[in-house]
Amino acid sequence: MPFNGSGVFTRLKNWVSEAAQNINILPDHMDTDTNDIAAGLSMCITKDGQQAITADIPWNGFRITGLGGLTSTGTAAVTGNWQFPATALGVTAVYGTTGTQFATLDYVLNQAMNVQLPAQAGKADNVLTTDGTNGSWTTALKATAIRFKDGTDATKLLAFDLSGLTTATTRTVAWPDKSGTVALTSDTGMPAPLAVITPTASATVDLLTIFSSNYDFYEIHLEGIAPASGNPNISIRVANSGVVDTATHYAQRSAWTGTITPNANTSFTGGSIDSGLKSSTSIIRFLNANDALGLKGLIMEEFFYDSINYNANLTIGIYTQAAAVSGLRFLWSGGQNFAAQGKIRVYGFKNS
């Protein structure tokens, strides 16, 4: 054998050695040595592709370089040829159905997009979601799961909270045709809506804990309210920690100028309103609600009908007690019920 099994070629004859032994050059010795060399050459790979490889070749960690591109099945792939049209090689998409076969690009795309993913037909503009086991298409992503992150700082996230929406209700937010910065109403100085109440057929409308430490200044709109009977005055009492103060702790003046007499009334009282004829519309501004020691009070501007005249009235009132005000009670001076009509809207102006 010309090779020793490890790729080393060993000659059969040593001409220098034979010459030292006074052995002449013999034809049979020459043929034996030359035939052995020829046999060794016949085991080498020829560059013109004459031989077929008869066993696996270990490349010892080295690469084959300079290969041509793919032209047919059964040829080696080079970098850049791992994806190729099946039609160019005559390979059908059935290849790749077992763990030991290569897959064509067509087969991979079919498996990924049509077999493993949910059906796409009729799902234009949908997005893919999963319950952890099965995938599905949807146009409604969970607000509790979706986050938008900052382009440079991934710890800055924006989430949406839709828990305040009515069940089975879709709310639409229209974006104006302009660019700008979104601001909260609490950042703009605008009043925040706190409550909207429609009076019922009862003697009082109680908003006894509507005030809070977030707001010192409140504005209450009385829109179209009226008594169920009679011609009473609208009255307002304050509440401390939810408890209505019925004592003579109210001072007021229903005029444009004048001295306010303290501790003369058990409520703030506006104009008399005739039931069934005209309703009252007022704006009430309550000031300094959370100051336990300082003066607290209201300014009420109203217009109403008292069965004789159309009236406009300005009432200025001071609550004389050293206690924070937690809310208000509305009632009629004659104890009548409210007519079930109109609105009472409460707004707060944020402290900061």
C-alpha positions as a printed Julia matrix, in Angstrom:
352×3 Matrix{Float64}:
   0.0    0.0     0.0
   1.44   3.44   -0.99
  -0.25   5.29    1.97
   0.08   4.2     5.58
  -3.58   4.9     6.59
  -2.77   8.35    8.01
  -2.13   9.97    4.64
   1.67   9.45    4.63
   3.09   7.97    1.37
   5.9    5.41    1.97
   8.1    4.25   -0.92
   8.85   0.56   -1.38
  12.4    1.02   -2.7
  15.35   3.16   -1.62
  17.77   3.6    -4.51
  20.57   5.05   -2.38
  20.38   2.07   -0.04
  20.55  -0.44   -2.9
  23.47   1.37   -4.48
  25.34   1.11   -1.19
  24.71  -2.64   -1.33
  26.18  -2.82   -4.88
  22.73  -3.73   -6.26
  22.41  -2.61   -9.84
  19.31  -0.82  -11.15
  17.03  -3.69  -12.03
  13.89  -3.43  -14.27
  11.66  -5.33  -11.8
  12.76  -3.09   -8.91
  12.1   -0.03  -11.05
   8.61  -1.26  -12.03
   7.7   -2.14   -8.45
   8.65   1.27   -7.12
   7.06   3.2   -10.0
   3.83   1.14   -9.87
   3.56   1.91   -6.16
   3.9    5.64   -6.88
   1.27   5.34   -9.62
  -1.09   3.56   -7.21
  -0.64   6.41   -4.7
  -1.37   9.03   -7.32
  -4.51   7.14   -8.31
  -5.82   7.53   -4.76
  -5.59  11.37   -4.92
  -8.43  13.72   -5.93
  -7.91  15.04   -9.45
  -8.77  18.66  -10.16
 -10.66  17.85  -13.35
 -13.14  15.64  -11.51
 -12.11  12.24  -12.96
 -12.49  10.3    -9.71
 -15.47   9.63   -7.49
 -14.82   9.9    -3.74
 -15.07   6.47   -2.1
 -15.26   7.5     1.6
 -16.0   10.42    3.93
 -13.17  12.95    4.07
 -12.3   14.56    7.41
 -11.35  18.18    6.82
  -9.69  18.63   10.24
 -11.5   21.87   10.95
 -10.6   23.5     7.65
 -13.07  24.96    5.17
 -13.74  24.32    1.51
 -13.54  27.68   -0.24
 -14.24  28.92   -3.72
 -17.3   26.71   -4.34
 -19.71  27.62   -7.09
 -23.36  28.47   -6.49
 -26.22  25.97   -6.42
 -27.45  24.85   -9.8
 -29.12  21.5    -9.12
 -29.96  19.05   -6.37
 -27.1   17.07   -4.91
 -24.63  19.96   -5.1
 -22.99  21.65   -2.13
 -24.46  24.91   -0.83
 -22.33  27.96   -0.22
 -22.97  30.98    2.0
 -25.86  32.93    0.49
 -27.45  29.83   -1.08
 -29.38  28.55    1.95
 -32.54  30.08    0.54
 -33.31  29.31   -3.07
 -36.41  28.87   -5.24
 -37.59  25.29   -5.29
 -38.33  25.57   -9.01
 -34.67  26.3    -9.81
 -33.57  22.99   -8.34
 -36.59  20.9    -9.23
 -37.28  20.24   -5.51
 -40.9   20.07   -4.37
 -42.21  21.32   -1.03
 -42.6   17.76    0.21
 -38.92  17.88    1.13
 -38.55  18.83    4.74
 -41.42  16.77    6.13
 -39.12  14.78    8.39
 -36.4   15.77   10.83
 -33.63  14.47    8.55
 -34.53  16.32    5.33
 -33.66  19.8     4.17
 -36.66  22.1     3.7
 -37.2   24.32    0.7
 -38.03  27.98    1.28
 -41.48  27.38   -0.17
 -42.1   24.6     2.33
 -40.86  26.67    5.3
 -43.06  29.63    4.34
 -46.08  27.4     3.93
 -45.52  25.74    7.31
 -44.87  29.01    9.13
 -47.57  31.17    7.58
 -50.37  28.74    6.73
 -49.99  25.71    8.99
 -48.54  26.89   12.29
 -50.2   30.33   12.29
 -54.0   30.72   12.38
 -55.65  31.09    8.98
 -55.04  34.53    7.51
 -57.95  34.71    5.08
 -60.27  37.59    5.97
 -57.91  38.89    8.7
 -56.54  41.99    6.97
 -55.2   44.63    9.4
 -55.44  42.16   12.32
 -52.49  41.47   14.62
 -51.33  38.14   16.0
 -51.87  37.39   19.68
 -51.66  34.28   21.85
 -53.14  32.96   25.07
 -49.86  31.16   25.8
 -50.95  28.03   23.94
 -52.87  28.97   20.8
 -52.4   31.87   18.42
 -55.22  33.96   16.99
 -55.8   37.14   15.02
 -57.43  40.15   16.67
 -58.07  43.87   16.31
 -58.46  44.35   20.09
 -55.3   44.12   22.2
 -55.48  43.98   26.01
 -54.76  47.36   27.54
 -53.42  45.61   30.65
 -50.82  43.76   28.56
 -49.7   46.31   25.98
 -46.98  48.8    26.8
 -45.3   51.43   24.64
 -41.65  51.96   25.51
 -39.34  54.9    25.0
 -37.01  54.78   22.01
 -33.85  55.06   24.12
 -34.84  54.13   27.68
 -36.77  50.85   27.74
 -37.72  51.39   31.39
 -39.98  54.32   30.4
 -43.35  52.78   29.6
 -46.83  54.03   28.7
 -49.89  51.95   29.6
 -53.63  52.51   29.15
 -56.28  51.92   31.81
 -59.77  51.29   30.4
 -61.31  49.92   33.59
 -63.54  52.99   33.96
 -65.49  52.3    30.75
 -69.02  50.94   30.89
 -69.26  47.22   30.07
 -69.79  46.47   26.35
 -69.0   50.09   25.45
 -66.46  51.41   22.96
 -65.2   54.94   23.45
 -63.55  56.81   20.57
 -60.79  59.37   21.12
 -60.28  61.69   18.15
 -56.81  63.15   17.72
 -56.68  66.74   16.4
 -54.94  67.47   13.12
 -51.91  69.01   14.78
 -48.79  68.12   16.73
 -48.3   69.02   20.37
 -47.84  67.83   23.93
 -50.65  66.04   25.74
 -51.49  67.7    29.08
 -53.73  66.62   31.95
 -56.54  68.94   32.97
 -54.93  69.13   36.4
 -51.83  70.62   34.76
 -53.7   73.34   32.87
 -55.63  75.03   35.69
 -58.93  73.97   34.15
 -61.66  72.83   36.55
 -61.98  69.09   36.96
 -65.51  67.65   36.79
 -66.24  65.87   40.08
 -69.95  64.98   39.89
 -73.15  65.43   37.87
 -76.38  64.85   39.83
 -80.01  64.95   38.74
 -82.25  65.79   41.74
 -84.82  63.17   42.69
 -88.16  63.69   44.45
 -86.58  64.04   47.88
 -86.12  66.85   50.41
 -82.34  67.15   49.99
 -79.55  66.7    47.53
 -76.54  65.58   49.55
 -72.96  65.98   48.39
 -71.58  65.67   51.89
 -68.1   64.33   51.05
 -67.6   65.75   47.54
 -64.81  68.11   48.71
 -61.28  66.83   49.27
 -57.8   68.06   50.05
 -57.01  68.09   46.32
 -59.16  71.18   45.79
 -59.71  74.33   47.86
 -61.86  76.15   45.32
 -65.08  74.64   43.91
 -67.65  75.75   41.41
 -71.18  74.3    41.46
 -73.66  74.85   38.65
 -77.38  74.52   39.39
 -79.11  74.08   36.06
 -82.9   74.13   35.85
 -83.69  72.96   39.39
 -87.05  73.64   41.04
 -89.15  72.67   44.08
 -91.91  70.12   43.69
 -94.41  72.57   45.24
 -94.76  76.05   46.74
 -92.51  79.06   46.36
 -89.52  78.32   48.67
 -85.98  79.61   48.75
 -83.05  77.43   47.76
 -80.88  76.78   50.85
 -77.36  75.41   51.23
 -75.74  73.92   54.31
 -72.15  72.76   54.72
 -70.91  69.44   56.05
 -67.92  68.79   58.3
 -66.47  65.3    57.81
 -69.75  64.27   56.16
 -71.98  65.65   58.99
 -74.34  68.53   58.11
 -74.07  71.66   60.24
 -77.62  72.88   61.08
 -76.59  75.48   63.7
 -76.52  79.27   63.24
 -73.05  79.29   61.75
 -73.93  81.02   58.49
 -73.61  84.7    57.67
 -74.76  86.16   54.34
 -75.75  89.24   52.4
 -78.01  89.03   49.37
 -77.1   92.38   47.89
 -74.32  93.98   45.95
 -72.78  95.76   48.96
 -73.29  95.8    52.69
 -72.23  94.42   56.06
 -72.53  90.67   56.65
 -74.09  89.8    60.04
 -72.41  86.7    61.52
 -74.17  83.68   63.04
 -77.63  84.8    61.95
 -78.73  81.88   59.78
 -78.86  78.1    59.78
 -78.0   77.93   56.08
 -77.07  80.03   53.11
 -80.31  81.04   51.38
 -80.91  82.13   47.82
 -83.97  83.49   46.05
 -87.48  82.03   46.21
 -88.42  79.9    43.24
 -91.97  79.2    42.14
 -92.67  75.53   41.5
 -94.13  74.59   38.16
 -93.46  77.99   36.61
 -89.79  78.68   36.15
 -86.66  76.94   37.37
 -83.52  78.35   38.93
 -80.11  78.52   37.34
 -77.15  79.44   39.53
 -73.39  79.43   39.75
 -71.97  78.87   43.24
 -68.31  79.38   44.02
 -67.18  77.88   47.32
 -63.84  79.21   48.56
 -61.14  78.0    50.95
 -62.92  74.71   51.76
 -59.96  72.98   53.46
 -58.81  75.82   55.73
 -59.88  74.81   59.24
 -59.11  78.24   60.75
 -59.52  80.75   57.92
 -62.73  82.16   56.51
 -64.71  79.92   54.2
 -67.71  80.87   52.17
 -69.55  81.07   48.92
 -70.6   83.47   46.23
 -73.87  82.53   44.5
 -75.08  84.22   41.35
 -78.58  83.21   40.31
 -81.53  84.16   38.21
 -84.99  82.83   38.93
 -88.75  83.53   38.82
 -90.66  84.03   42.07
 -94.21  83.91   40.59
 -94.25  87.72   40.29
 -90.92  88.92   38.95
 -87.94  87.75   37.01
 -84.99  88.16   39.37
 -81.23  88.16   39.41
 -79.54  87.76   42.76
 -76.06  87.81   44.23
 -75.58  86.08   47.58
 -72.32  86.3    49.5
 -72.04  83.97   52.49
 -69.41  83.16   55.13
 -69.25  79.94   57.15
 -68.05  81.02   60.57
 -66.82  77.75   62.1
 -63.18  76.69   62.5
 -63.55  73.46   60.59
 -62.78  72.25   57.09
 -65.78  71.76   54.82
 -66.25  68.29   53.33
 -69.33  68.97   51.19
 -72.74  70.59   50.81
 -76.44  69.85   51.27
 -79.07  71.51   49.06
 -82.63  71.88   50.38
 -85.7   74.12   50.18
 -86.56  76.59   52.94
 -90.09  75.19   53.35
 -89.01  71.56   53.48
 -90.43  70.74   50.03
 -89.08  67.98   47.85
 -87.07  68.72   44.76
 -88.72  68.29   41.4
 -87.0   65.46   39.52
 -85.4   67.7    36.93
 -82.28  69.7    36.16
 -78.64  69.06   36.92
 -76.17  69.9    39.68
 -72.62  69.88   38.36
 -69.58  70.11   40.66
 -66.11  71.19   39.51
 -62.88  71.47   41.47
 -59.85  73.67   40.86
 -56.72  71.7    41.75
 -54.48  73.18   44.42
 -51.24  72.77   42.45
